[in-house]
Amino acid sequence: QVQLVESGGGLVQAGGSLRLSCAASGSGFSINTMEWYRQVPGKQRELVAVITSSGSTNYADSVRGRFTISRDNAKNTVYLQMNNLKPEDTSVYYCRITATQAIRTYQYWGQGTQVTVSS
């Protein structure tokens, strides 16, 4: 099966930067869309950024201009470069991929990584 491992979270001061990574492992799969979500306790999980198989991207209004999503297909990895971080960006960040195995398509979630931005 496909497994996602996230890394890059941590504590950073407002205005700083972090780079999140999400690496997919397994066999017999091809990745379609890759996404980043975030969720704080008591609130709904929020879509932050999307990158399609063709490389087109979309962002939530709250992060547009500050965050950049990218992918390395050779490494089966998606990244989220987060610049000019704000305290309201504090959240657990999750990656999700849509992958095709054999004739079926599945969606997989990463384990989440904590991002904390201090004022």
Phi, psi and omega in degrees: 000170180270134176235142180246133178238120180262151176205166174107352179288169179163194180256131181217151177281150177307136184092349180276187185226151172219154177234115178268145177234149177219112184252131179261137177228157181145198181216153174068033180227156171229140186267135176261263181270145176236138186222155170239133175240164171217153183209132174250156182303135178082001181235159181287147176296134188246132174286127184258312185204151180225142170224130183270175179296334178274354178096000177287148186231155173217150184225151169293148181303326185291341183241352183301132183091344180247326182253148176225124176262140179212167181218149174240100186294327179295331180257001183051047187230140173243143182238155171227105175275120184245113180246161180048052183295145180240156178306326180290351173281350179302125185183171165269127183256133181238139170261152175220136176237149169254122186229150178252127175234125186057242180251013185242151178245134182229160173242137183232144179249143168284172184280348182093145176222135185279131172240122180237125181245118180268149180274000000 
